[in-house]
Amino acid sequence: MEFLCYHRDRPGSMPLRQALVEAHWAYMDGFADRLIARGPTFDPAGETCTGSVHIVDLPDAAAARAFAFDEPNYQAGAYRDVLVRRWRNTLGRTMWEFPGGREGGHRYLVLGFGEGEPVDLTPPADAVDGEDLVAYGPLLSDDGTAWVGTAALVRAPDAAAAAAVLRTPGRYAGIEVHDWAFGGRPTA
């Protein structure tokens, strides 16, 4: 089962995150074979880290909660809250298989929170080749039966274009767009 975890930073938590970066990477190394995507989110200026997203394949909701709440930054108090939702990988690949690569263009995390009849369960038809979609899928209840939104990692020229990946905006109670970057240990 795939889960999306989004840890939102507490204001002023960057020094704590910097002190824990190696502990965070070491923790994530233990899940390397199960990670679908990961990376930090930033303020619109790209200067301040605002959160951290991880999409991971785990056995069940309890394992997903353990993954999210045992993370070193969470344990140390760097995050103000955590979103943990079941997710379906409609692209069937990881961010490392994204044809657009790690560099180039602006990247965004798009979270659409909805209820009722599901919408946007599949990627937009014009994005099927996946050249701008890093990850895409519905957010679901723990048992996978209820749609609660849609999440995407997308390369787009700006935040408005990123939000447009959700084709039926009127069906969402709220849509969040966060600047995002590929995560993981820097490669030398």
N, CA, C and O of each residue as an XYZ file, in Angstrom:
752
protein
N       0.842     -1.178      0.000
C       0.000      0.000      0.000
C       0.883      1.235      0.000
O       1.912      1.287      0.674
N       0.467      2.204     -0.754
C       1.253      3.427     -0.850
C       0.621      4.504      0.028
O      -0.601      4.606      0.137
N       1.481      5.298      0.646
C       1.041      6.372      1.525
C       1.810      7.641      1.214
O       2.994      7.601      0.879
N       1.121      8.774      1.330
C       1.747     10.074      1.224
C       1.822     10.658      2.627
O       0.816     10.735      3.332
N       3.011     11.066      3.024
C       3.233     11.720      4.312
C       3.780     13.110      4.030
O       4.792     13.264      3.347
N       3.101     14.120      4.561
C       3.591     15.484      4.412
C       3.759     16.100      5.789
O       2.781     16.380      6.482
N       5.001     16.306      6.175
C       5.349     16.942      7.444
C       5.471     18.444      7.188
O       6.251     18.866      6.335
N       4.705     19.248      7.921
C       4.773     20.707      7.789
C       5.660     21.265      8.900
O       5.484     20.928     10.071
N       6.603     22.109      8.530
C       7.538     22.678      9.502
C       6.864     23.651     10.465
O       5.914     24.352     10.115
N       7.386     23.668     11.680
C       7.062     24.741     12.619
C       7.853     25.964     12.180
O       8.964     25.818     11.671
N       7.315     27.166     12.363
C       8.105     28.362     12.053
C       9.407     28.353     12.866
O       9.414     28.019     14.051
N      10.486     28.720     12.211
C      11.774     28.812     12.886
C      12.457     27.487     13.159
O      13.407     27.436     13.940
N      11.994     26.408     12.532
C      12.567     25.088     12.817
C      13.786     24.731     11.963
O      14.356     23.653     12.128
N      14.188     25.615     11.061
C      15.282     25.275     10.159
C      16.587     24.926     10.876
O      17.240     23.964     10.469
N      17.007     25.648     11.920
C      18.249     25.236     12.605
C      18.158     23.813     13.169
O      19.135     23.065     13.126
N      17.009     23.447     13.688
C      16.823     22.089     14.195
C      16.897     21.080     13.056
O      17.541     20.040     13.191
N      16.252     21.376     11.948
C      16.311     20.472     10.786
C      17.740     20.318     10.283
O      18.171     19.214      9.948
N      18.465     21.415     10.232
C      19.854     21.341      9.769
C      20.696     20.471     10.705
O      21.554     19.714     10.251
N      20.450     20.581     11.995
C      21.202     19.771     12.967
C      20.874     18.287     12.835
O      21.684     17.433     13.195
N      19.692     17.984     12.322
C      19.234     16.596     12.230
C      19.296     16.015     10.818
O      18.792     14.917     10.584
N      19.903     16.731      9.881
C      19.859     16.281      8.488
C      20.444     14.884      8.321
O      19.861     14.070      7.604
N      21.560     14.579      8.949
C      22.147     13.245      8.806
C      21.248     12.185      9.432
O      21.104     11.096      8.875
N      20.644     12.482     10.577
C      19.724     11.530     11.216
C      18.508     11.289     10.320
O      18.030     10.160     10.207
N      18.010     12.354      9.685
C      16.876     12.224      8.762
C      17.246     11.330      7.583
O      16.506     10.405      7.247
N      18.396     11.603      6.951
C      18.816     10.796      5.800
C      19.040      9.346      6.207
O      18.649      8.432      5.481
N      19.660      9.129      7.353
C      19.899      7.756      7.821
C      18.573      7.029      8.035
O      18.441      5.854      7.693
N      17.600      7.726      8.599
C      16.271      7.124      8.805
C      15.659      6.756      7.452
O      15.147      5.649      7.284
N      15.709      7.670      6.497
C      15.134      7.418      5.177
C      15.889      6.324      4.433
O      15.297      5.599      3.634
N      17.195      6.196      4.688
C      17.964      5.113      4.065
C      17.348      3.754      4.386
O      17.409      2.835      3.569
N      16.760      3.624      5.561
C      16.122      2.371      5.947
C      14.876      2.046      5.142
O      14.381      0.919      5.183
N      14.366      3.033      4.410
C      13.160      2.846      3.590
C      13.452      3.036      2.104
O      12.524      3.133      1.301
N      14.717      3.091      1.733
C      15.112      3.434      0.363
C      14.427      2.576     -0.688
O      14.044      3.079     -1.745
N      14.270      1.292     -0.413
C      13.665      0.402     -1.401
C      12.142      0.531     -1.453
O      11.496     -0.095     -2.293
N      11.567      1.338     -0.561
C      10.108      1.505     -0.530
C       9.657      2.917     -0.859
O       8.458      3.179     -0.949
N      10.610      3.837     -1.040
C      10.257      5.221     -1.338
C       9.887      5.385     -2.809
O      10.582      4.895     -3.699
N       8.796      6.074     -3.042
C       8.328      6.395     -4.388
C       8.771      7.806     -4.748
O       9.151      8.075     -5.888
N       8.719      8.697     -3.776
C       9.166     10.081     -3.969
C       9.438     10.695     -2.610
O       8.917     10.247     -1.589
N      10.270     11.737     -2.620
C      10.596     12.440     -1.384
C      11.170     13.794     -1.709
O      11.619     14.042     -2.828
N      11.152     14.668     -0.725
C      11.812     15.955     -0.896
C      11.194     17.051     -0.074
O      10.061     16.937      0.394
N      11.958     18.131      0.100
C      11.491     19.258      0.896
C      10.585     20.185      0.093
O      10.652     20.251     -1.134
N       9.731     20.904      0.836
C       8.959     21.994      0.249
C       9.515     23.308      0.794
O      10.128     23.351      1.861
N       9.281     24.381      0.029
C       9.858     25.685      0.351
C       8.815     26.791      0.236
O       7.760     26.620     -0.375
N       9.144     27.930      0.844
C       8.317     29.112      0.649
C       8.460     29.550     -0.816
O       9.377     29.106     -1.507
N       7.553     30.422     -1.293
C       7.620     30.812     -2.711
C       8.956     31.418     -3.142
O       9.308     31.346     -4.320
N       9.695     32.006     -2.223
C      11.003     32.570     -2.571
C      12.065     31.484     -2.671
O      13.169     31.742     -3.152
N      11.744     30.266     -2.219
C      12.683     29.160     -2.283
C      13.786     29.240     -1.253
O      14.806     28.563     -1.378
N      13.591     30.064     -0.233
C      14.639     30.284      0.760
C      14.426     29.527      2.064
O      15.394     29.142      2.720
N      13.188     29.311      2.442
C      12.889     28.699      3.729
C      12.150     27.384      3.516
O      11.148     27.324      2.804
N      12.659     26.350      4.137
C      12.002     25.046      4.082
C      10.688     25.123      4.858
O      10.651     25.639      5.975
N       9.612     24.610      4.264
C       8.293     24.650      4.897
C       7.755     23.267      5.240
O       6.748     23.147      5.937
N       8.419     22.230      4.755
C       7.926     20.891      5.018
C       8.741     19.848      4.285
O       9.772     20.135      3.677
N       8.236     18.619      4.367
C       8.927     17.489      3.759
C       7.893     16.452      3.350
O       7.077     16.026      4.167
N       7.925     16.046      2.083
C       6.971     15.050      1.585
C       7.698     13.735      1.325
O       8.815     13.708      0.808
N       7.031     12.651      1.697
C       7.534     11.301      1.427
C       6.363     10.460      0.958
O       5.317     10.413      1.605
N       6.547      9.798     -0.171
C       5.555      8.846     -0.658
C       6.232      7.487     -0.574
O       7.296      7.270     -1.154
N       5.601      6.577      0.155
C       6.278      5.338      0.523
C       5.308      4.160      0.458
O       4.118      4.306      0.739
N       5.818      3.018      0.092
C       5.042      1.782      0.020
C       5.274      1.008      1.322
O       6.391      0.574      1.605
N       4.215      0.844      2.102
C       4.291      0.174      3.402
C       3.138     -0.803      3.544
O       2.161     -0.707      2.801
N       3.228     -1.748      4.486
C       2.211     -2.793      4.581
C       0.811     -2.319      4.955
O      -0.175     -2.898      4.499
N       0.706     -1.265      5.786
C      -0.612     -0.851      6.256
C      -0.542      0.538      6.879
O       0.528      1.139      6.977
N      -1.713      1.040      7.302
C      -1.789      2.394      7.866
C      -0.979      2.525      9.150
O      -0.395      3.580      9.399
N      -0.930      1.497      9.956
C      -0.140      1.555     11.196
C       1.341      1.731     10.880
O       2.032      2.502     11.546
N       1.827      1.024      9.875
C       3.227      1.164      9.470
C       3.489      2.561      8.907
O       4.569      3.117      9.112
N       2.515      3.131      8.202
C       2.668      4.482      7.661
C       2.740      5.509      8.788
O       3.541      6.441      8.733
N       1.909      5.337      9.798
C       1.957      6.266     10.940
C       3.285      6.135     11.676
O       3.879      7.137     12.073
N       3.745      4.911     11.856
C       5.044      4.705     12.511
C       6.151      5.374     11.696
O       7.019      6.040     12.260
N       6.124      5.201     10.380
C       7.104      5.843      9.505
C       7.091      7.358      9.721
O       8.147      7.967      9.891
N       5.913      7.963      9.716
C       5.788      9.418      9.824
C       6.190      9.932     11.206
O       6.872     10.952     11.314
N       5.775      9.239     12.253
C       5.972      9.764     13.605
C       7.285      9.341     14.256
O       7.676      9.907     15.277
N       7.966      8.359     13.685
C       9.289      7.985     14.189
C      10.408      8.768     13.505
O      11.565      8.675     13.916
N      10.083      9.526     12.482
C      11.064     10.307     11.733
C      11.765     11.275     12.698
O      11.090     11.915     13.505
N      13.088     11.400     12.638
C      13.834     12.202     13.611
C      13.397     13.664     13.743
O      13.351     14.186     14.857
N      13.083     14.321     12.653
C      12.631     15.714     12.757
C      11.307     15.814     13.501
O      11.098     16.734     14.291
N      10.412     14.860     13.244
C       9.143     14.859     13.975
C       9.402     14.622     15.461
O       8.862     15.328     16.313
N      10.218     13.636     15.762
C      10.519     13.310     17.153
C      11.130     14.497     17.895
O      10.877     14.673     19.087
N      11.927     15.310     17.211
C      12.598     16.449     17.846
C      11.722     17.708     17.897
O      12.110     18.699     18.516
N      10.553     17.680     17.259
C       9.653     18.833     17.308
C       9.807     19.828     16.177
O       9.331     20.957     16.295
N      10.453     19.452     15.088
C      10.640     20.376     13.967
C       9.344     20.614     13.188
O       9.198     21.644     12.530
N       8.414     19.676     13.257
C       7.187     19.790     12.465
C       6.009     20.219     13.328
O       5.909     19.842     14.495
N       5.121     21.010     12.740
C       3.920     21.437     13.464
C       2.772     20.452     13.282
O       1.920     20.318     14.160
N       2.748     19.766     12.148
C       1.722     18.742     11.942
C       2.148     17.812     10.818
O       3.101     18.079     10.087
N       1.412     16.712     10.703
C       1.734     15.692      9.707
C       0.445     15.216      9.046
O      -0.532     14.904      9.727
N       0.449     15.164      7.728
C      -0.629     14.563      6.950
C      -0.156     13.176      6.538
O       0.892     13.040      5.908
N      -0.920     12.150      6.887
C      -0.630     10.775      6.458
C      -1.885     10.262      5.780
O      -2.931     10.134      6.415
N      -1.785      9.970      4.496
C      -2.933      9.496      3.726
C      -2.524      8.359      2.808
O      -1.449      8.369      2.210
N      -3.405      7.387      2.714
C      -3.211      6.353      1.703
C      -3.257      7.041      0.347
O      -3.967      8.029      0.160
N      -2.496      6.511     -0.588
C      -2.325      7.140     -1.898
C      -2.188      6.040     -2.934
O      -1.726      4.946     -2.611
N      -2.577      6.305     -4.163
C      -2.415      5.309     -5.227
C      -1.505      5.878     -6.311
O      -1.755      6.957     -6.849
N      -0.462      5.145     -6.614
C       0.542      5.554     -7.593
C       0.034      5.269     -9.002
O       0.302      4.206     -9.560
N      -0.698      6.217     -9.572
C      -1.297      5.986    -10.893
C      -0.258      5.963    -12.015
O      -0.527      5.426    -13.090
N       0.915      6.534    -11.782
C       1.959      6.509    -12.813
C       2.790      5.230    -12.762
O       3.466      4.888    -13.732
N       2.739      4.522    -11.631
C       3.441      3.250    -11.515
C       4.957      3.345    -11.555
O       5.631      2.405    -11.976
N       5.492      4.476    -11.121
C       6.947      4.641    -11.127
C       7.366      5.462     -9.918
O       6.531      6.000     -9.191
N       8.673      5.549     -9.720
C       9.221      6.386     -8.666
C       9.702      7.706     -9.264
O       9.750      7.871    -10.483
N      10.058      8.643     -8.384
C      10.566      9.927     -8.891
C      11.894      9.741     -9.611
O      12.246     10.541    -10.478
N      12.636      8.689     -9.259
C      13.921      8.432     -9.897
C      13.748      7.933    -11.334
O      14.694      7.945    -12.122
N      12.533      7.496    -11.665
C      12.214      7.062    -13.028
C      11.535      8.158    -13.843
O      11.191      7.946    -15.006
N      11.340      9.324    -13.239
C      10.716     10.459    -13.912
C      11.531     10.833    -15.145
O      12.723     11.114    -15.017
N      10.930     10.847    -16.339
C      11.698     11.105    -17.555
C      12.302     12.514    -17.622
O      13.236     12.749    -18.388
N      11.777     13.444    -16.829
C      12.293     14.806    -16.847
C      13.552     15.013    -16.014
O      14.156     16.085    -16.064
N      13.952     14.004    -15.249
C      15.171     14.103    -14.449
C      15.029     14.964    -13.202
O      13.968     15.524    -12.928
N      16.120     15.056    -12.458
C      16.137     15.779    -11.181
C      16.231     17.288    -11.348
O      15.795     18.030    -10.468
N      16.783     17.749    -12.439
C      17.069     19.176    -12.622
C      16.167     19.775    -13.689
O      15.573     19.065    -14.500
N      16.083     21.085    -13.668
C      15.364     21.808    -14.713
C      13.910     22.059    -14.392
O      13.166     21.135    -14.064
N      13.510     23.304    -14.487
C      12.125     23.687    -14.264
C      11.779     23.820    -12.795
O      12.549     23.440    -11.913
N      10.606     24.366    -12.560
C      10.090     24.517    -11.205
C       9.281     23.271    -10.855
O       8.559     22.732    -11.694
N       9.408     22.822     -9.612
C       8.697     21.619     -9.151
C       7.759     22.001     -8.013
O       8.065     22.874     -7.201
N       6.610     21.330     -7.971
C       5.594     21.653     -6.968
C       4.948     20.389     -6.412
O       4.818     19.374     -7.097
N       4.549     20.489     -5.147
C       3.642     19.526     -4.524
C       2.263     20.161     -4.580
O       2.078     21.285     -4.113
N       1.296     19.451     -5.146
C      -0.081     19.929     -5.230
C      -0.947     18.973     -4.409
O      -0.971     17.767     -4.655
N      -1.650     19.534     -3.437
C      -2.558     18.753     -2.591
C      -3.962     19.316     -2.753
O      -4.206     20.482     -2.444
N      -4.884     18.493     -3.236
C      -6.288     18.884     -3.343
C      -7.091     18.066     -2.353
O      -7.076     16.837     -2.402
N      -7.794     18.743     -1.454
C      -8.576     18.055     -0.417
C     -10.049     18.107     -0.784
O     -10.621     19.188     -0.928
N     -10.668     16.931     -0.936
C     -12.053     16.868     -1.362
C     -12.870     15.890     -0.560
O     -12.383     15.265      0.383
N     -14.121     15.770     -0.952
C     -15.021     14.792     -0.352
C     -16.113     14.473     -1.363
O     -16.305     15.192     -2.344
N     -16.816     13.392     -1.107
C     -17.904     13.016     -2.005
C     -17.412     12.188     -3.176
O     -16.465     11.410     -3.060
N     -18.080     12.374     -4.309
C     -17.738     11.606     -5.503
C     -16.305     11.915     -5.938
O     -15.923     13.081     -6.033
N     -15.520     10.884     -6.200
C     -14.117     11.106     -6.584
C     -13.977     11.804     -7.927
O     -14.772     11.595     -8.844
N     -12.951     12.634     -8.022
C     -12.580     13.278     -9.280
C     -11.065     13.187     -9.427
O     -10.347     12.931     -8.460
N     -10.605     13.395    -10.619
C      -9.165     13.448    -10.905
C      -8.424     12.212    -10.406
O      -7.333     12.320     -9.846
N      -9.010     11.052    -10.608
C      -8.382      9.802    -10.170
C      -7.208      9.409    -11.054
O      -6.303      8.693    -10.626
N      -7.236      9.885    -12.286
C      -6.161      9.569    -13.228
C      -5.507     10.867    -13.691
O      -6.123     11.930    -13.623
N      -4.281     10.787    -14.155
C      -3.594     11.995    -14.621
C      -4.316     12.627    -15.803
O      -5.036     11.948    -16.535
N      -4.122     13.924    -15.985
C      -4.716     14.579    -17.155
C      -4.253     13.905    -18.442
O      -3.097     13.494    -18.546
N      -5.144     13.789    -19.419
C      -4.819     13.111    -20.680
C      -3.615     13.733    -21.366
O      -2.817     13.026    -21.982
N      -3.475     15.064    -21.264
C      -2.350     15.711    -21.931
C      -1.035     15.522    -21.175
O       0.020     15.953    -21.641
N      -1.102     14.878    -20.010
C       0.112     14.622    -19.225
C       0.424     13.135    -19.133
O       1.276     12.721    -18.347
N      -0.268     12.335    -19.938
C      -0.089     10.886    -19.856
C       1.348     10.477    -20.153
O       1.832      9.489    -19.600
N       2.038     11.219    -21.017
C       3.425     10.857    -21.301
C       4.319     11.076    -20.089
O       5.456     10.606    -20.058
N       3.806     11.791    -19.090
C       4.515     11.935    -17.837
C       5.696     12.878    -17.858
O       6.497     12.869    -16.923
N       5.831     13.687    -18.882
C       6.999     14.561    -18.952
C       6.980     15.660    -17.907
O       8.034     16.210    -17.586
N       5.830     15.997    -17.369
C       5.762     17.012    -16.326
C       5.228     16.469    -15.005
O       5.265     17.167    -13.992
N       4.740     15.252    -15.004
C       4.256     14.648    -13.764
C       5.331     13.745    -13.173
O       5.759     12.771    -13.793
N       5.754     14.086    -11.973
C       6.712     13.260    -11.254
C       5.960     12.139    -10.537
O       6.388     10.985    -10.551
N       4.840     12.491     -9.912
C       3.982     11.534     -9.204
C       2.559     12.066     -9.241
O       2.345     13.278     -9.266
N       1.582     11.157     -9.246
C       0.175     11.571     -9.313
C      -0.677     10.449     -8.756
O      -0.426      9.275     -9.028
N      -1.698     10.816     -7.965
C      -2.629      9.809     -7.500
C      -3.641     10.338     -6.507
O      -3.471     11.419     -5.945
N      -4.695      9.567     -6.296
C      -5.719      9.968     -5.339
C      -5.265      9.750     -3.895
O      -4.526      8.813     -3.594
N      -5.721     10.628     -3.022
C      -5.587     10.453     -1.583
C      -6.825      9.697     -1.120
O      -7.942     10.009     -1.535
N      -6.626      8.703     -0.263
C      -7.712      7.802      0.113
C      -7.809      7.641      1.623
O      -6.871      7.954      2.356
N      -8.949      7.153      2.075
C      -9.100      6.785      3.476
C      -8.174      5.601      3.771
O      -7.682      4.947      2.852
N      -7.944      5.336      5.047
C      -7.023      4.253      5.419
C      -7.382      2.919      4.773
O      -6.496      2.153      4.395
N      -8.685      2.636      4.642
C      -9.076      1.354      4.054
C      -9.131      1.402      2.527
O      -9.437      0.399      1.882
N      -8.835      2.570      1.952
C      -8.777      2.704      0.498
C     -10.119      2.830     -0.190
O     -10.175      2.826     -1.420
N     -11.207      2.942      0.565
C     -12.528      2.959     -0.060
C     -13.077      4.353     -0.331
O     -13.925      4.515     -1.209
N     -12.616      5.361      0.401
C     -13.148      6.715      0.226
C     -12.069      7.637     -0.329
O     -10.940      7.670      0.160
N     -12.443      8.379     -1.355
C     -11.571      9.398     -1.922
C     -11.617     10.624     -1.029
O     -12.696     11.089     -0.662
N     -10.432     11.158     -0.671
C     -10.383     12.368      0.160
C      -9.574     13.478     -0.515
O      -9.341     14.534      0.074
N      -9.154     13.230     -1.741
C      -8.416     14.249     -2.471
C      -7.491     13.652     -3.510
O      -7.558     12.463     -3.823
N      -6.633     14.494     -4.031
C      -5.662     14.087     -5.040
C      -4.351     14.818     -4.757
O      -4.353     15.980     -4.352
N      -3.240     14.130     -4.974
C      -1.922     14.738     -4.759
C      -1.041     14.491     -5.968
O      -1.119     13.443     -6.611
N      -0.202     15.473     -6.268
C       0.710     15.356     -7.397
C       2.019     16.068     -7.098
O       2.056     17.060     -6.369
N       3.065     15.552     -7.663
C       4.344     16.241     -7.746
C       4.505     16.560     -9.221
O       4.468     15.666    -10.066
N       4.684     17.827     -9.526
C       4.613     18.252    -10.922
C       5.682     19.297    -11.249
O       6.042     20.124    -10.411
N       6.172     19.239    -12.468
C       7.040     20.298    -13.006
C       6.132     21.236    -13.789
O       5.391     20.807    -14.674
N       6.197     22.526    -13.452
C       5.323     23.508    -14.098
C       6.004     24.873    -14.089
O       6.903     25.112    -13.283
N       5.583     25.768    -14.982
C       6.216     27.089    -15.021
C       5.930     27.947    -13.791
O       6.729     28.815    -13.440
N       4.780     27.706    -13.127
C       4.439     28.484    -11.943
C       3.398     27.717    -11.126
O       2.913     26.666    -11.544
N       3.068     28.261     -9.961
C       2.148     27.585     -9.045
C       0.752     27.419     -9.648
O       0.107     26.392     -9.435
N       0.284     28.411    -10.391
C      -1.047     28.319    -10.997
C      -1.105     27.181    -12.016
O      -2.087     26.440    -12.065
N      -0.071     27.041    -12.816
C      -0.020     25.949    -13.787
C       0.070     24.604    -13.071
O      -0.506     23.618    -13.532
N       0.786     24.556    -11.955
C       0.871     23.319    -11.183
C      -0.504     22.940    -10.641
O      -0.898     21.776    -10.718
N      -1.238     23.910    -10.095
C      -2.571     23.642     -9.543
C      -3.531     23.147    -10.614
O      -4.462     22.402    -10.310
N      -3.319     23.548    -11.861
C      -4.206     23.161    -12.964
C      -4.150     21.672    -13.270
O      -4.982     21.175    -14.029
N      -3.186     20.946    -12.697
C      -3.156     19.494    -12.878
C      -4.414     18.862    -12.276
O      -4.822     17.775    -12.686
N      -5.025     19.545    -11.304
C      -6.318     19.112    -10.765
C      -7.382     19.757    -11.646
O      -7.635     20.958    -11.549
N      -7.996     18.960    -12.497
C      -8.854     19.449    -13.565
C     -10.227     19.925    -13.109
O     -10.918     20.619    -13.856
N     -10.631     19.565    -11.902
C     -11.962     19.961    -11.417
C     -11.822     20.708    -10.091
O     -12.236     20.202     -9.048
N     -11.239     21.915    -10.125
C     -10.940     22.636     -8.885
C     -12.157     22.916     -8.005
O     -12.021     23.005     -6.785
N     -13.333     23.054     -8.595
C     -14.542     23.317     -7.815
C     -14.942     22.175     -6.895
O     -15.780     22.366     -6.015
N     -14.373     21.009     -7.071
C     -14.706     19.835     -6.256
C     -13.811     19.695     -5.032
O     -13.971     18.756     -4.252
N     -12.885     20.603     -4.860
C     -11.968     20.536     -3.727
C     -12.317     21.607     -2.706
O     -12.604     22.750     -3.062
N     -12.289     21.224     -1.427
C     -12.495     22.195     -0.347
C     -11.301     23.131     -0.265
O     -11.430     24.277      0.165
N     -10.149     22.643     -0.674
C      -8.945     23.461     -0.679
C      -7.875     22.822     -1.532
O      -7.776     21.598     -1.612
N      -7.079     23.651     -2.166
C      -5.930     23.195     -2.957
C      -4.707     23.948     -2.454
O      -4.695     25.178     -2.393
N      -3.690     23.195     -2.100
C      -2.425     23.773     -1.664
C      -1.373     23.489     -2.723
O      -1.323     22.398     -3.292
N      -0.539     24.478     -2.976
C       0.580     24.313     -3.905
C       1.835     24.758     -3.163
O       1.914     25.884     -2.672
N       2.811     23.864     -3.088
C       4.063     24.120     -2.385
C       5.235     23.930     -3.346
O       5.279     22.947     -4.086
N       6.177     24.862     -3.337
C       7.415     24.643     -4.083
C       8.068     23.387     -3.530
O       8.082     23.186     -2.315
N       8.608     22.541     -4.393
C       9.138     21.242     -3.985
C      10.426     20.957     -4.740
O      10.610     21.413     -5.869
N      11.306     20.205     -4.114
C      12.551     19.782     -4.773
C      12.761     18.295     -4.537
O      12.361     17.759     -3.504
N      13.387     17.636     -5.495
C      13.782     16.236     -5.314
C      14.617     16.142     -4.045
O      15.494     16.972     -3.809
N      14.344     15.140     -3.238
C      15.062     14.996     -1.985
C      16.044     13.854     -2.007
O      16.241     13.184     -3.020
N      16.649     13.654     -0.864
C      17.623     12.586     -0.690
C      19.013     13.133     -0.464
O      19.262     14.335     -0.565
N      19.898     12.227     -0.159
C      21.292     12.625      0.051
C      21.838     13.245     -1.227
O      21.576     12.753     -2.324
N      22.602     14.335     -1.081
C      23.235     14.899     -2.277
C      24.186     13.885     -2.903
O      24.864     13.135     -2.201
N      24.224     13.874     -4.207
C      25.155     12.984     -4.900
C      26.425     13.757     -5.206
O      26.386     14.937     -5.556
N      27.537     13.079     -5.069
C      28.822     13.764     -5.294
C      29.229     13.717     -6.737
O      30.281     14.243     -7.100
